[in-house]
Amino acid sequence: MQTFKFLAVAVVVATLAVAGTTDLDAQDNAMSFFITSVGPGDGANLGGLAGADARCQMLAEAAGSTKTWRAYLSQSEVGNQPAVNARDRIGTGPWYNASGLEVASSVDDLHSANNELNKPNSLNENGEPINGRGDSPNMHDILTGSQLDGTAYADGEDHTCGNWTSNGAGSAAVGHHDRQGGGDNPTSWHAAHASRGCSQDDLIGTGGNGLYYCFAVN
């Protein structure tokens, strides 16, 4: 009888352990990366980094996330605004899309020859794909303001549409979430080319819609 009780307890403990592991795995694989499903509709005027972060947070929470979110956007040094590197503000990874697929294991992996960030895997917060080259309308230009290594530009030119406050003059560095198209680095997910301008029409005209990447920092 004692042997039977011991075996029964062991089975219960093992079952709880497996269930706990499953729950932990599910939590670990929860969404921590997405492309915004919508932009502000005001061109590249995102309300600065703070406004962009707030939109990431709002969209993520609406999709059921409890994580803390940041926009993958760099900021240039202008006046009293210091330079900010996109790669330094998104945590350490790993990051998973809304389907639970790991898209990058670390910051270095994210900026390497990463093949997981592509059109099928770069989903919005609702787990939906974003239109790319060949779709109508094409929306593969994703705002980043960043160089290939994920850092801010330091050449004195505008690569961030006035640090994400302009919907008119200026330009922004964009990536191609589908890893194809034109530009200096057409297969780059974050540093493909410069936008035509900062207005909504300009962003749409070259295959964008004011969308950007969001990453969870925890």
Order of alpha helices (4+ residues) and beta strands (2+ residues): alpha-beta-alpha-beta-beta-beta-alpha-beta-alpha-beta-beta-alpha-beta
